[in-house]
């Protein structure tokens, strides 16, 4: 039987620090979108979003994000969570599954820890944007069923049950009205990966992120309170335990120093 794993939370906030939040665990998937809509909405070359369940985003500030429902240039509805003061868009409700949030990676305190798992709409990519040689790409949209790791797909199925149960009690998590757009047009990524390869990449990313967040927590422990963590059930794997057999989140400071040396 698998044991609950404690995972360092990932803090974030808006540009003016009025709204603060944290991700309670690792995102399901991270993607960069180079479509022209994202370029114009962000005023940048592309957008980077971390997909995560709505109930795993915890608002930690007194000021709550303002929920905005607006129509896109294509006539579709989208739901945004933004700061009521500086208007920073913290996350968007995804159209693929109700309650699935696309968190703006740039709003996290340490966005460098979440590089994209895939780059989509690369046909619209600006010529001066150079991607890593091993980057997974899709010419247009990508199909989550084909590129998400198996563990992420299982997490989403579990979340759908929680979402439906909450909806039955009259609780909604920033649901989008784009009911007709729940299933996007699938595009096969240029690089096909098996479930085993996807899960291996996910485990490696999870292990690396776990270690970096723990080191950061140790460095900040003398100046601020460590982030609150949440227990998330996953299958035991090498990525979930340290060499000492203890969960990674329970590795003490001496273990961390040994790993650095």
Secondary structure, 3 states (H helix, E strand, C coil): CCCCEEECCEEEECCCCCCEEEECCCCCEEEEECCHHHHHHHCCCCEEEEEEEHHHEEECCCCCCEEEEEECCCCCEEEEEECCCCCCEEEEECCCCCCEEEEEHHHECCHHHCCCCEEECHHHCCCCCCCCCCCCECCCCCCHHHHCCHHHHHHHHHHHHHHHHHHHCCCCCCCCCCHHHCCCCCCCCCCCCCHHHHHHHHHHHHHHHHHHHHHHHHHHCCCCCCCCCEEECCCCCHHHECCCCCEHHHCCHHHHHHHHC
